[in-house]
Amino acid sequence: MPFLGQDWRSPGWRWIKTEDGWKRCEPCSSELEDENNKLNNISHTIILNDGEDIYSAEDCEFASKKRKKDHFRNNAKSQCFYREKWIYVHKESTKERHGYCTLGEAFNRLDFSSAIQDIRRFNYVVKLLQLIAKSQLTSLSGAAQKNYFSILDKIVRKVLEDQYNPRLIKDLLQDLSSTLCNLIRSVGKSVLVGNIDIWICRLETILLWQQQLSNLQMTKQVNNGLTLSDLPLHMLNNILYRFSDGWDIITLGQVTPTLYMLSEDRQLWKKLCQYHFTEKQFCRHLILSEKGLIDWKLMYFALQKYYPIKEQYGDTLHFCRHCSILFWKDTGHPCTANDPDSCFMPVSPQHFIDLFKF
């Protein structure tokens, strides 16, 4: 029996031999089996109560198959996604594999739903969702789109419970709502998988999430121990120099007057600009203060509009150049290289999307 399946690495379908040849074995509940047996034993026609519509036994068999299919759809709590945390990225057909690896397939198989529970990966996954919302939403399959909104729902719930980085999620929802509004207005001109009512319902859900996040109140933690304000100035200054995002510096500067004074330091913003941008970029967008000095704080936000900033993440996906496999580093993958670590390279959110552009 030849191997038949969606992936040559995955287990194939179960097949049984019958008089008519090989048939795929579809598991179903005993309840459905009993129901189908009853329907198969009916040889006469079934007359409905109103006496108008008459169905033959063939129609009943067709109805039972449809009911079985609807049963599995309704009982499935979510789409059936793979549990592996790695995926083989192939861009051409081979004897073993036919077809290509799509963005939606990778999105379903890399277990982003569990990744958001890891604080090291949280920002990485949110940034990836934001990039998909901006340009790649219509390239996802129906199952991948459902998985996308399921993960987004978990992210919003996590932020509402833990109050972790709500600004990042607000930006994501703003980009997603703008994209959906444009797609819904131009329905027929763009590709939308599913009924238009489903997308309108999703847009309403996004607006509800935005309202919940805007009403989010940060709870004050009662702690009689050492607080941030008790730290010496040089330690507070060292904390500010660790940030790579200007908005995080501004937010921390709003906590106390001391932190505000430290957050306005010109040297701090100069270091931040030098980290993200080059001197050639400085010269094109110089901003001077009233005293004739370079306003590094305004320079940072001005340059941010023209050039991408460097991204920092606690943990990212990795790509093995030897095996062409995309994976989470802590889970690993079945690598056949003599020195696997030399073949690994981190994958940024934008690089992840670029891997699946053909």
DAZISUL-V899645 format. One record per pair of residues at least 24 apart in sequence whose ideal C-beta (glycine too) atoms are under 7 Angstrom apart, sorted by the first residue. I is the first residue (numbers start at 1). J is the second residue. D is the distance in Angstrom with one decimal. If there is no record, write none. Layout:
i = (I I)
j = (J J)
d = (D D)
This chain:
i = (8 8 28 32 32 35 36 39 78 79 79 79 81 81 81 82 82 83 84 85 85 85 85 85 86 86 86 86 87 87 88 88 89 89 89 89 90 91 100 101 102 103 103 103 103 103 104 104 104 106 106 107 107 107 107 108 108 108 110 110 112 113 113 116 116 116 116 118 119 120 120 121 121 123 123 123 124 124 124 124 126 126 126 126 127 128 128 129 130 130 130 131 131 131 133 133 133 133 134 134 136 137 138 138 138 138 141 142 142 145 149 156 159 160 160 163 163 166 166 167 169 170 173 173 173 176 177 177 177 180 228 229 236 237 240 241 241 244 244 244 246 246 246 266 269 269 269 270 272 273 273 273 275 276 276 277 277 281 311 316 316 316 317 317 318 318 318 318 319 319 320 321)
j = (96 97 68 68 71 64 64 64 150 143 146 147 108 109 147 108 109 111 109 110 111 327 328 331 325 326 327 333 325 326 324 325 324 325 326 355 324 358 358 356 356 136 139 140 353 356 140 141 144 326 356 140 144 147 148 143 144 147 317 326 151 151 154 151 154 155 158 315 314 314 315 314 315 165 168 313 313 315 316 349 155 168 169 172 349 349 352 172 171 172 175 349 350 353 172 175 176 179 175 179 353 179 183 190 191 192 193 193 194 193 202 209 213 212 216 216 218 213 216 247 213 213 206 209 210 206 203 206 207 206 255 256 262 262 268 268 271 275 310 312 272 300 301 296 296 297 300 296 300 299 300 303 310 309 310 303 307 307 348 346 347 348 347 352 344 345 346 347 345 347 344 345)
d = (5.1 6.0 5.9 5.4 6.1 6.7 5.1 4.7 6.4 4.8 5.6 6.2 4.8 6.8 6.3 6.7 4.3 6.9 6.0 6.2 4.9 6.2 4.9 4.3 5.3 6.4 3.4 4.1 6.9 5.3 6.2 5.4 5.2 6.9 5.4 5.8 6.7 6.4 6.4 6.7 6.1 6.0 5.8 6.6 6.6 4.1 4.3 4.2 3.2 6.4 6.4 6.8 5.1 6.6 7.0 6.4 5.5 5.4 6.9 6.9 5.4 5.3 6.4 6.6 6.0 5.5 6.4 6.9 7.0 3.1 3.9 6.9 5.0 7.0 6.5 5.8 4.4 6.8 5.5 6.6 6.5 5.3 6.6 5.8 4.5 4.2 6.1 5.9 6.7 4.5 5.7 5.3 6.3 5.7 6.6 4.9 4.0 5.4 5.5 6.5 6.0 5.9 6.9 6.0 4.7 6.8 6.8 4.3 6.1 6.0 6.1 4.8 6.9 6.2 6.6 6.7 5.7 5.4 5.8 6.6 6.3 5.6 5.6 5.8 5.2 6.0 6.5 5.0 6.8 7.0 6.9 5.5 5.8 5.4 5.9 6.5 6.7 6.8 6.9 4.9 6.2 5.1 6.5 5.6 3.7 4.4 5.8 4.4 5.7 5.6 5.2 6.8 6.7 4.4 5.4 5.0 5.9 5.7 6.0 4.8 6.0 6.9 4.5 6.3 4.8 6.6 5.8 6.2 5.5 5.1 5.9 6.6)
